[in-house]
Amino acid sequence: MGYRSLKVTVKNRTGQKLVLKNYPLNHGKWSTKPVDINSAGECTWKAESKDGALIGVTGKISWESQETLGAFVISFDKPLGAGATKVDPSCPTGYKHELHGNTGGHHSSVTVIFSKI
């Protein structure tokens, strides 16, 4: 396991299937990759720092739907040092997001909920 990790559960309450489009990591490695999310489903993914690396985990994941314009996105940065972990969800107009959980410590775990307004 890497020195720093981020585990995210994404709950889809939009009423539509979210299709995974991109999931690049600028730094780190995937322990569990993100996937498509059914209309009332969820997925859990985990990214961690590479063994021996002196940098944390950063990346961006995006899902799209045939029924919306725009993407459901989660950008994240889990630095190696004392810097704060950032998890930044965004979604198209007409939808909202909630962020719950703990972003502190070496191993963080959060839940993001995407839903219709």
N, CA, C and O atoms as CSV, one atom per row, in Angstrom:
chain,resi,resn,atom,element,x,y,z
A,1,MET,N,N,0.845,-1.181,0.000
A,1,MET,CA,C,0.000,0.000,0.000
A,1,MET,C,C,0.883,1.235,0.000
A,1,MET,O,O,1.902,1.275,0.690
A,2,GLY,N,N,0.497,2.238,-0.770
A,2,GLY,CA,C,1.230,3.497,-0.815
A,2,GLY,C,C,1.134,4.269,0.494
A,2,GLY,O,O,0.261,4.019,1.325
A,3,TYR,N,N,2.042,5.200,0.651
A,3,TYR,CA,C,2.106,6.002,1.866
A,3,TYR,C,C,0.860,6.864,2.054
A,3,TYR,O,O,0.448,7.108,3.188
A,4,ARG,N,N,0.258,7.325,0.964
A,4,ARG,CA,C,-0.965,8.130,1.001
A,4,ARG,C,C,-1.982,7.477,0.091
A,4,ARG,O,O,-1.642,7.028,-1.003
A,5,SER,N,N,-3.243,7.420,0.539
A,5,SER,CA,C,-4.282,6.851,-0.311
A,5,SER,C,C,-5.581,7.625,-0.154
A,5,SER,O,O,-5.823,8.279,0.860
A,6,LEU,N,N,-6.402,7.533,-1.180
A,6,LEU,CA,C,-7.719,8.157,-1.191
A,6,LEU,C,C,-8.707,7.144,-1.731
A,6,LEU,O,O,-8.566,6.652,-2.851
A,7,LYS,N,N,-9.717,6.835,-0.915
A,7,LYS,CA,C,-10.783,5.921,-1.314
A,7,LYS,C,C,-12.064,6.736,-1.438
A,7,LYS,O,O,-12.436,7.462,-0.516
A,8,VAL,N,N,-12.739,6.616,-2.580
A,8,VAL,CA,C,-13.958,7.393,-2.827
A,8,VAL,C,C,-15.080,6.458,-3.267
A,8,VAL,O,O,-14.916,5.656,-4.186
A,9,THR,N,N,-16.213,6.576,-2.599
A,9,THR,CA,C,-17.430,5.892,-3.024
A,9,THR,C,C,-18.309,6.927,-3.692
A,9,THR,O,O,-18.597,7.973,-3.110
A,10,VAL,N,N,-18.739,6.641,-4.913
A,10,VAL,CA,C,-19.601,7.550,-5.666
A,10,VAL,C,C,-20.977,6.919,-5.743
A,10,VAL,O,O,-21.130,5.805,-6.244
A,11,LYS,N,N,-21.988,7.639,-5.242
A,11,LYS,CA,C,-23.371,7.176,-5.282
A,11,LYS,C,C,-24.115,7.963,-6.350
A,11,LYS,O,O,-24.110,9.194,-6.347
A,12,ASN,N,N,-24.745,7.250,-7.248
A,12,ASN,CA,C,-25.463,7.853,-8.359
A,12,ASN,C,C,-26.950,7.894,-8.041
A,12,ASN,O,O,-27.610,6.856,-7.996
A,13,ARG,N,N,-27.471,9.085,-7.823
A,13,ARG,CA,C,-28.900,9.284,-7.561
A,13,ARG,C,C,-29.515,10.189,-8.639
A,13,ARG,O,O,-30.484,10.906,-8.388
A,14,THR,N,N,-28.930,10.140,-9.846
A,14,THR,CA,C,-29.369,11.009,-10.939
A,14,THR,C,C,-30.524,10.418,-11.735
A,14,THR,O,O,-31.202,11.143,-12.464
A,15,GLY,N,N,-30.761,9.117,-11.611
A,15,GLY,CA,C,-31.797,8.473,-12.416
A,15,GLY,C,C,-31.314,8.068,-13.790
A,15,GLY,O,O,-32.120,7.657,-14.624
A,16,GLN,N,N,-30.021,8.170,-14.052
A,16,GLN,CA,C,-29.463,7.794,-15.341
A,16,GLN,C,C,-28.101,7.133,-15.165
A,16,GLN,O,O,-27.405,7.373,-14.179
A,17,LYS,N,N,-27.733,6.306,-16.127
A,17,LYS,CA,C,-26.437,5.635,-16.072
A,17,LYS,C,C,-25.330,6.641,-16.346
A,17,LYS,O,O,-25.424,7.434,-17.284
A,18,LEU,N,N,-24.282,6.610,-15.531
A,18,LEU,CA,C,-23.110,7.458,-15.731
A,18,LEU,C,C,-22.004,6.602,-16.340
A,18,LEU,O,O,-21.577,5.607,-15.754
A,19,VAL,N,N,-21.552,7.003,-17.518
A,19,VAL,CA,C,-20.558,6.250,-18.272
A,19,VAL,C,C,-19.185,6.881,-18.069
A,19,VAL,O,O,-18.995,8.071,-18.322
A,20,LEU,N,N,-18.244,6.087,-17.618
A,20,LEU,CA,C,-16.891,6.571,-17.356
A,20,LEU,C,C,-16.238,7.022,-18.660
A,20,LEU,O,O,-16.218,6.278,-19.641
A,21,LYS,N,N,-15.707,8.238,-18.667
A,21,LYS,CA,C,-15.058,8.779,-19.869
A,21,LYS,C,C,-13.551,8.879,-19.715
A,21,LYS,O,O,-12.811,8.428,-20.589
A,22,ASN,N,N,-13.088,9.455,-18.630
A,22,ASN,CA,C,-11.657,9.640,-18.408
A,22,ASN,C,C,-11.341,9.429,-16.941
A,22,ASN,O,O,-12.162,9.711,-16.069
A,23,TYR,N,N,-10.139,8.928,-16.677
A,23,TYR,CA,C,-9.720,8.779,-15.281
A,23,TYR,C,C,-8.190,8.847,-15.160
A,23,TYR,O,O,-7.568,7.942,-14.604
A,24,PRO,N,N,-7.591,9.923,-15.684
A,24,PRO,CA,C,-6.132,10.033,-15.611
A,24,PRO,C,C,-5.635,10.366,-14.207
A,24,PRO,O,O,-6.266,11.127,-13.473
A,25,LEU,N,N,-4.519,9.794,-13.859
A,25,LEU,CA,C,-3.816,10.170,-12.639
A,25,LEU,C,C,-2.580,10.959,-13.047
A,25,LEU,O,O,-1.782,10.490,-13.859
A,26,ASN,N,N,-2.418,12.150,-12.490
A,26,ASN,CA,C,-1.202,12.911,-12.728
A,26,ASN,C,C,-0.063,12.331,-11.899
A,26,ASN,O,O,1.091,12.318,-12.326
A,27,HIS,N,N,-0.409,11.851,-10.702
A,27,HIS,CA,C,0.554,11.228,-9.802
A,27,HIS,C,C,-0.144,10.100,-9.074
A,27,HIS,O,O,-1.327,10.215,-8.755
A,28,GLY,N,N,0.565,9.006,-8.804
A,28,GLY,CA,C,0.007,7.893,-8.061
A,28,GLY,C,C,-0.343,6.728,-8.958
A,28,GLY,O,O,0.001,6.700,-10.140
A,29,LYS,N,N,-1.037,5.763,-8.371
A,29,LYS,CA,C,-1.463,4.568,-9.098
A,29,LYS,C,C,-2.845,4.159,-8.610
A,29,LYS,O,O,-3.246,4.479,-7.491
A,30,TRP,N,N,-3.569,3.444,-9.472
A,30,TRP,CA,C,-4.890,2.946,-9.108
A,30,TRP,C,C,-4.757,1.638,-8.343
A,30,TRP,O,O,-4.084,0.717,-8.806
A,31,SER,N,N,-5.388,1.545,-7.179
A,31,SER,CA,C,-5.545,0.271,-6.476
A,31,SER,C,C,-6.819,-0.393,-6.978
A,31,SER,O,O,-6.858,-1.602,-7.202
A,32,THR,N,N,-7.866,0.423,-7.152
A,32,THR,CA,C,-9.142,-0.001,-7.710
A,32,THR,C,C,-9.597,1.099,-8.661
A,32,THR,O,O,-9.764,2.245,-8.243
A,33,LYS,N,N,-9.799,0.770,-9.925
A,33,LYS,CA,C,-10.174,1.775,-10.919
A,33,LYS,C,C,-11.669,2.093,-10.860
A,33,LYS,O,O,-12.476,1.242,-10.485
A,34,PRO,N,N,-12.033,3.328,-11.235
A,34,PRO,CA,C,-13.454,3.682,-11.328
A,34,PRO,C,C,-14.105,2.960,-12.510
A,34,PRO,O,O,-13.421,2.512,-13.430
A,35,VAL,N,N,-15.424,2.855,-12.473
A,35,VAL,CA,C,-16.191,2.152,-13.512
A,35,VAL,C,C,-17.463,2.947,-13.834
A,35,VAL,O,O,-17.743,3.963,-13.198
A,36,ASP,N,N,-18.229,2.474,-14.828
A,36,ASP,CA,C,-19.560,3.018,-15.094
A,36,ASP,C,C,-20.423,2.819,-13.853
A,36,ASP,O,O,-20.192,1.902,-13.065
A,37,ILE,N,N,-21.431,3.699,-13.685
A,37,ILE,CA,C,-22.310,3.594,-12.519
A,37,ILE,C,C,-23.758,3.542,-12.986
A,37,ILE,O,O,-24.226,4.469,-13.647
A,38,ASN,N,N,-24.468,2.478,-12.654
A,38,ASN,CA,C,-25.875,2.339,-13.035
A,38,ASN,C,C,-26.718,3.455,-12.430
A,38,ASN,O,O,-26.255,4.181,-11.551
A,39,SER,N,N,-27.947,3.591,-12.897
A,39,SER,CA,C,-28.794,4.735,-12.543
A,39,SER,C,C,-29.060,4.881,-11.045
A,39,SER,O,O,-29.252,6.002,-10.575
A,40,ALA,N,N,-29.077,3.817,-10.301
A,40,ALA,CA,C,-29.259,3.924,-8.850
A,40,ALA,C,C,-28.146,3.149,-8.151
A,40,ALA,O,O,-28.345,2.578,-7.079
A,41,GLY,N,N,-26.975,3.142,-8.777
A,41,GLY,CA,C,-25.874,2.343,-8.262
A,41,GLY,C,C,-24.775,3.178,-7.642
A,41,GLY,O,O,-24.929,4.375,-7.400
A,42,GLU,N,N,-23.666,2.516,-7.393
A,42,GLU,CA,C,-22.506,3.187,-6.831
A,42,GLU,C,C,-21.248,2.442,-7.242
A,42,GLU,O,O,-21.305,1.282,-7.649
A,43,CYS,N,N,-20.127,3.111,-7.134
A,43,CYS,CA,C,-18.839,2.471,-7.349
A,43,CYS,C,C,-17.857,3.021,-6.320
A,43,CYS,O,O,-17.999,4.145,-5.838
A,44,THR,N,N,-16.875,2.217,-6.000
A,44,THR,CA,C,-15.828,2.652,-5.092
A,44,THR,C,C,-14.496,2.481,-5.797
A,44,THR,O,O,-14.219,1.428,-6.373
A,45,TRP,N,N,-13.685,3.505,-5.751
A,45,TRP,CA,C,-12.348,3.427,-6.333
A,45,TRP,C,C,-11.324,3.906,-5.321
A,45,TRP,O,O,-11.653,4.603,-4.361
A,46,LYS,N,N,-10.083,3.522,-5.553
A,46,LYS,CA,C,-9.016,3.896,-4.635
A,46,LYS,C,C,-7.743,4.181,-5.421
A,46,LYS,O,O,-7.354,3.420,-6.307
A,47,ALA,N,N,-7.108,5.291,-5.078
A,47,ALA,CA,C,-5.823,5.666,-5.664
A,47,ALA,C,C,-4.832,5.862,-4.524
A,47,ALA,O,O,-5.203,6.287,-3.430
A,48,GLU,N,N,-3.582,5.551,-4.789
A,48,GLU,CA,C,-2.562,5.703,-3.757
A,48,GLU,C,C,-1.248,6.147,-4.369
A,48,GLU,O,O,-1.036,6.046,-5.577
A,49,SER,N,N,-0.369,6.642,-3.507
A,49,SER,CA,C,0.946,7.048,-3.976
A,49,SER,C,C,1.728,5.807,-4.396
A,49,SER,O,O,1.529,4.717,-3.861
A,50,LYS,N,N,2.617,5.995,-5.358
A,50,LYS,CA,C,3.459,4.881,-5.784
A,50,LYS,C,C,4.469,4.568,-4.695
A,50,LYS,O,O,4.932,5.465,-3.990
A,51,ASP,N,N,4.805,3.307,-4.561
A,51,ASP,CA,C,5.780,2.897,-3.558
A,51,ASP,C,C,7.092,3.643,-3.761
A,51,ASP,O,O,7.641,3.659,-4.862
A,52,GLY,N,N,7.589,4.258,-2.695
A,52,GLY,CA,C,8.852,4.976,-2.745
A,52,GLY,C,C,8.776,6.367,-3.344
A,52,GLY,O,O,9.775,7.086,-3.367
A,53,ALA,N,N,7.592,6.760,-3.834
A,53,ALA,CA,C,7.444,8.081,-4.448
A,53,ALA,C,C,7.387,9.162,-3.380
A,53,ALA,O,O,6.854,8.939,-2.293
A,54,LEU,N,N,7.923,10.310,-3.682
A,54,LEU,CA,C,7.897,11.438,-2.753
A,54,LEU,C,C,6.833,12.443,-3.156
A,54,LEU,O,O,6.996,13.651,-2.987
A,55,ILE,N,N,5.751,11.923,-3.686
A,55,ILE,CA,C,4.627,12.765,-4.103
A,55,ILE,C,C,3.339,11.984,-3.834
A,55,ILE,O,O,3.345,10.754,-3.847
A,56,GLY,N,N,2.263,12.678,-3.597
A,56,GLY,CA,C,0.995,12.030,-3.275
A,56,GLY,C,C,0.226,11.586,-4.500
A,56,GLY,O,O,0.812,11.114,-5.475
A,57,VAL,N,N,-1.083,11.737,-4.449
A,57,VAL,CA,C,-1.987,11.274,-5.504
A,57,VAL,C,C,-2.780,12.461,-6.040
A,57,VAL,O,O,-3.379,13.205,-5.264
A,58,THR,N,N,-2.789,12.643,-7.348
A,58,THR,CA,C,-3.638,13.674,-7.961
A,58,THR,C,C,-4.260,13.112,-9.233
A,58,THR,O,O,-3.637,12.329,-9.951
A,59,GLY,N,N,-5.486,13.518,-9.498
A,59,GLY,CA,C,-6.148,13.053,-10.701
A,59,GLY,C,C,-7.517,13.670,-10.887
A,59,GLY,O,O,-7.938,14.553,-10.140
A,60,LYS,N,N,-8.201,13.175,-11.909
A,60,LYS,CA,C,-9.515,13.697,-12.272
A,60,LYS,C,C,-10.287,12.566,-12.957
A,60,LYS,O,O,-9.762,11.881,-13.835
A,61,ILE,N,N,-11.523,12.388,-12.543
A,61,ILE,CA,C,-12.374,11.343,-13.119
A,61,ILE,C,C,-13.622,12.012,-13.678
A,61,ILE,O,O,-14.184,12.910,-13.051
A,62,SER,N,N,-14.054,11.576,-14.853
A,62,SER,CA,C,-15.287,12.148,-15.404
A,62,SER,C,C,-16.187,11.056,-15.967
A,62,SER,O,O,-15.736,10.091,-16.585
A,63,TRP,N,N,-17.473,11.253,-15.726
A,63,TRP,CA,C,-18.523,10.395,-16.251
A,63,TRP,C,C,-19.471,11.268,-17.069
A,63,TRP,O,O,-19.642,12.450,-16.774
A,64,GLU,N,N,-20.079,10.691,-18.087
A,64,GLU,CA,C,-21.083,11.390,-18.886
A,64,GLU,C,C,-22.332,10.532,-18.989
A,64,GLU,O,O,-22.315,9.334,-18.706
A,65,SER,N,N,-23.413,11.175,-19.401
A,65,SER,CA,C,-24.676,10.485,-19.599
A,65,SER,C,C,-25.262,10.917,-20.929
A,65,SER,O,O,-25.016,12.034,-21.384
A,66,GLN,N,N,-26.026,10.051,-21.549
A,66,GLN,CA,C,-26.682,10.404,-22.810
A,66,GLN,C,C,-27.766,11.450,-22.609
A,66,GLN,O,O,-28.184,12.098,-23.569
A,67,GLU,N,N,-28.229,11.624,-21.368
A,67,GLU,CA,C,-29.361,12.498,-21.095
A,67,GLU,C,C,-28.974,13.891,-20.607
A,67,GLU,O,O,-29.854,14.724,-20.390
A,68,THR,N,N,-27.682,14.167,-20.428
A,68,THR,CA,C,-27.269,15.486,-19.931
A,68,THR,C,C,-26.166,16.072,-20.790
A,68,THR,O,O,-25.412,15.353,-21.445
A,69,LEU,N,N,-26.091,17.377,-20.772
A,69,LEU,CA,C,-24.965,18.077,-21.376
A,69,LEU,C,C,-23.968,18.357,-20.259
A,69,LEU,O,O,-24.341,18.893,-19.215
A,70,GLY,N,N,-22.741,18.010,-20.464
A,70,GLY,CA,C,-21.740,18.216,-19.430
A,70,GLY,C,C,-21.399,16.919,-18.730
A,70,GLY,O,O,-22.005,15.878,-18.981
A,71,ALA,N,N,-20.425,16.998,-17.853
A,71,ALA,CA,C,-19.907,15.806,-17.197
A,71,ALA,C,C,-20.046,15.893,-15.676
A,71,ALA,O,O,-20.136,16.978,-15.101
A,72,PHE,N,N,-20.060,14.747,-15.059
A,72,PHE,CA,C,-19.976,14.608,-13.608
A,72,PHE,C,C,-18.503,14.334,-13.325
A,72,PHE,O,O,-17.953,13.339,-13.797
A,73,VAL,N,N,-17.867,15.208,-12.559
A,73,VAL,CA,C,-16.410,15.177,-12.424
A,73,VAL,C,C,-16.000,15.171,-10.957
A,73,VAL,O,O,-16.632,15.815,-10.120
A,74,ILE,N,N,-14.942,14.442,-10.661
A,74,ILE,CA,C,-14.300,14.509,-9.350
A,74,ILE,C,C,-12.817,14.745,-9.581
A,74,ILE,O,O,-12.128,13.897,-10.148
A,75,SER,N,N,-12.329,15.896,-9.139
A,75,SER,CA,C,-10.897,16.203,-9.160
A,75,SER,C,C,-10.385,16.013,-7.744
A,75,SER,O,O,-11.096,16.291,-6.778
A,76,PHE,N,N,-9.159,15.541,-7.620
A,76,PHE,CA,C,-8.633,15.295,-6.274
A,76,PHE,C,C,-7.123,15.490,-6.215
A,76,PHE,O,O,-6.407,15.329,-7.203
A,77,ASP,N,N,-6.672,15.844,-5.017
A,77,ASP,CA,C,-5.252,16.048,-4.736
A,77,ASP,C,C,-5.001,15.634,-3.300
A,77,ASP,O,O,-5.546,16.233,-2.373
A,78,LYS,N,N,-4.196,14.634,-3.112
A,78,LYS,CA,C,-3.812,14.141,-1.779
A,78,LYS,C,C,-2.296,14.253,-1.692
A,78,LYS,O,O,-1.582,13.312,-2.041
A,79,PRO,N,N,-1.796,15.409,-1.226
A,79,PRO,CA,C,-0.347,15.629,-1.208
A,79,PRO,C,C,0.359,14.724,-0.200
A,79,PRO,O,O,-0.245,14.228,0.751
A,80,LEU,N,N,1.644,14.529,-0.435
A,80,LEU,CA,C,2.432,13.671,0.435
A,80,LEU,C,C,2.719,14.321,1.779
A,80,LEU,O,O,2.679,13.649,2.810
A,81,GLY,N,N,3.004,15.607,1.784
A,81,GLY,CA,C,3.368,16.297,3.019
A,81,GLY,C,C,2.172,16.684,3.856
A,81,GLY,O,O,1.169,15.972,3.904
A,82,ALA,N,N,2.287,17.810,4.509
A,82,ALA,CA,C,1.258,18.269,5.437
A,82,ALA,C,C,0.109,19.005,4.748
A,82,ALA,O,O,-0.810,19.461,5.430
A,83,GLY,N,N,0.130,19.135,3.432
A,83,GLY,CA,C,-0.926,19.852,2.728
A,83,GLY,C,C,-2.272,19.173,2.866
A,83,GLY,O,O,-2.353,17.962,3.070
A,84,ALA,N,N,-3.320,19.958,2.754
A,84,ALA,CA,C,-4.691,19.457,2.898
A,84,ALA,C,C,-5.122,18.663,1.663
A,84,ALA,O,O,-4.776,19.013,0.534
A,85,THR,N,N,-5.871,17.607,1.892
A,85,THR,CA,C,-6.458,16.823,0.810
A,85,THR,C,C,-7.633,17.593,0.226
A,85,THR,O,O,-8.446,18.157,0.959
A,86,LYS,N,N,-7.715,17.612,-1.098
A,86,LYS,CA,C,-8.816,18.287,-1.774
A,86,LYS,C,C,-9.565,17.273,-2.633
A,86,LYS,O,O,-8.964,16.559,-3.436
A,87,VAL,N,N,-10.874,17.220,-2.457
A,87,VAL,CA,C,-11.754,16.429,-3.304
A,87,VAL,C,C,-12.813,17.396,-3.793
A,87,VAL,O,O,-13.577,17.944,-2.998
A,88,ASP,N,N,-12.860,17.607,-5.107
A,88,ASP,CA,C,-13.706,18.651,-5.677
A,88,ASP,C,C,-14.663,18.071,-6.717
A,88,ASP,O,O,-14.294,17.948,-7.885
A,89,PRO,N,N,-15.887,17.712,-6.317
A,89,PRO,CA,C,-16.866,17.227,-7.291
A,89,PRO,C,C,-17.561,18.391,-8.009
A,89,PRO,O,O,-17.709,19.480,-7.454
A,90,SER,N,N,-17.978,18.142,-9.236
A,90,SER,CA,C,-18.782,19.113,-9.988
A,90,SER,C,C,-19.741,18.330,-10.888
A,90,SER,O,O,-19.506,17.163,-11.204
A,91,CYS,N,N,-20.828,18.998,-11.294
A,91,CYS,CA,C,-21.825,18.320,-12.108
A,91,CYS,C,C,-22.529,19.318,-13.014
A,91,CYS,O,O,-22.421,20.527,-12.810
A,92,PRO,N,N,-23.257,18.814,-14.025
A,92,PRO,CA,C,-23.964,19.695,-14.957
A,92,PRO,C,C,-25.099,20.467,-14.275
A,92,PRO,O,O,-25.529,20.125,-13.173
A,93,THR,N,N,-25.564,21.498,-14.945
A,93,THR,CA,C,-26.718,22.266,-14.490
A,93,THR,C,C,-27.914,21.344,-14.310
A,93,THR,O,O,-28.164,20.473,-15.142
A,94,GLY,N,N,-28.649,21.538,-13.226
A,94,GLY,CA,C,-29.810,20.710,-12.931
A,94,GLY,C,C,-29.502,19.555,-11.992
A,94,GLY,O,O,-30.385,18.784,-11.619
A,95,TYR,N,N,-28.221,19.449,-11.615
A,95,TYR,CA,C,-27.789,18.382,-10.715
A,95,TYR,C,C,-26.998,18.986,-9.567
A,95,TYR,O,O,-26.535,20.124,-9.653
A,96,LYS,N,N,-26.847,18.224,-8.496
A,96,LYS,CA,C,-26.078,18.707,-7.353
A,96,LYS,C,C,-25.174,17.579,-6.853
A,96,LYS,O,O,-25.324,16.421,-7.242
A,97,HIS,N,N,-24.246,17.943,-5.995
A,97,HIS,CA,C,-23.363,16.944,-5.403
A,97,HIS,C,C,-23.238,17.202,-3.912
A,97,HIS,O,O,-23.366,18.333,-3.445
A,98,GLU,N,N,-22.988,16.139,-3.184
A,98,GLU,CA,C,-22.705,16.207,-1.749
A,98,GLU,C,C,-21.383,15.486,-1.520
A,98,GLU,O,O,-21.064,14.516,-2.207
A,99,LEU,N,N,-20.615,15.978,-0.539
A,99,LEU,CA,C,-19.342,15.370,-0.180
A,99,LEU,C,C,-19.350,15.086,1.315
A,99,LEU,O,O,-19.563,15.988,2.125
A,100,HIS,N,N,-19.116,13.827,1.677
A,100,HIS,CA,C,-19.112,13.419,3.076
A,100,HIS,C,C,-17.847,12.616,3.350
A,100,HIS,O,O,-17.339,11.932,2.461
A,101,GLY,N,N,-17.339,12.694,4.565
A,101,GLY,CA,C,-16.242,11.824,4.952
A,101,GLY,C,C,-15.039,12.549,5.495
A,101,GLY,O,O,-15.096,13.734,5.824
A,102,ASN,N,N,-13.954,11.822,5.581
A,102,ASN,CA,C,-12.728,12.295,6.203
A,102,ASN,C,C,-11.622,12.456,5.168
A,102,ASN,O,O,-11.253,11.491,4.498
A,103,THR,N,N,-11.092,13.663,5.032
A,103,THR,CA,C,-9.991,13.887,4.097
A,103,THR,C,C,-8.660,14.045,4.817
A,103,THR,O,O,-7.645,14.318,4.176
A,104,GLY,N,N,-8.642,13.878,6.136
A,104,GLY,CA,C,-7.410,14.018,6.898
A,104,GLY,C,C,-6.640,12.713,6.994
A,104,GLY,O,O,-7.157,11.652,6.646
A,105,GLY,N,N,-5.412,12.795,7.463
A,105,GLY,CA,C,-4.593,11.609,7.687
A,105,GLY,C,C,-3.985,11.059,6.413
A,105,GLY,O,O,-4.182,11.597,5.324
A,106,HIS,N,N,-3.242,9.976,6.574
A,106,HIS,CA,C,-2.545,9.364,5.434
A,106,HIS,C,C,-3.493,8.642,4.487
A,106,HIS,O,O,-3.256,8.592,3.280
A,107,HIS,N,N,-4.569,8.082,5.037
A,107,HIS,CA,C,-5.510,7.309,4.238
A,107,HIS,C,C,-6.904,7.895,4.428
A,107,HIS,O,O,-7.504,7.756,5.493
A,108,SER,N,N,-7.411,8.550,3.392
A,108,SER,CA,C,-8.702,9.233,3.468
A,108,SER,C,C,-9.788,8.415,2.785
A,108,SER,O,O,-9.519,7.653,1.856
A,109,SER,N,N,-11.022,8.585,3.260
A,109,SER,CA,C,-12.162,7.909,2.671
A,109,SER,C,C,-13.338,8.883,2.645
A,109,SER,O,O,-13.721,9.427,3.681
A,110,VAL,N,N,-13.910,9.102,1.456
A,110,VAL,CA,C,-15.032,10.024,1.315
A,110,VAL,C,C,-16.121,9.393,0.447
A,110,VAL,O,O,-15.892,8.414,-0.263
A,111,THR,N,N,-17.306,9.984,0.529
A,111,THR,CA,C,-18.428,9.595,-0.325
A,111,THR,C,C,-18.906,10.834,-1.069
A,111,THR,O,O,-19.097,11.896,-0.476
A,112,VAL,N,N,-19.099,10.680,-2.382
A,112,VAL,CA,C,-19.664,11.737,-3.212
A,112,VAL,C,C,-21.007,11.230,-3.715
A,112,VAL,O,O,-21.103,10.117,-4.231
A,113,ILE,N,N,-22.049,12.050,-3.563
A,113,ILE,CA,C,-23.388,11.697,-4.041
A,113,ILE,C,C,-23.778,12.692,-5.130
A,113,ILE,O,O,-23.829,13.900,-4.897
A,114,PHE,N,N,-24.051,12.166,-6.315
A,114,PHE,CA,C,-24.581,12.991,-7.411
A,114,PHE,C,C,-26.085,12.759,-7.471
A,114,PHE,O,O,-26.532,11.612,-7.462
A,115,SER,N,N,-26.884,13.849,-7.534
A,115,SER,CA,C,-28.335,13.699,-7.595
A,115,SER,C,C,-28.947,14.845,-8.403
A,115,SER,O,O,-28.310,15.866,-8.663
A,116,LYS,N,N,-30.201,14.633,-8.787
A,116,LYS,CA,C,-30.952,15.640,-9.527
A,116,LYS,C,C,-31.493,16.678,-8.550
A,116,LYS,O,O,-31.874,16.346,-7.427
A,117,ILE,N,N,-31.524,17.932,-8.981
A,117,ILE,CA,C,-32.060,19.005,-8.118
A,117,ILE,C,C,-33.573,18.922,-8.114
A,117,ILE,O,O,-34.233,19.726,-7.456
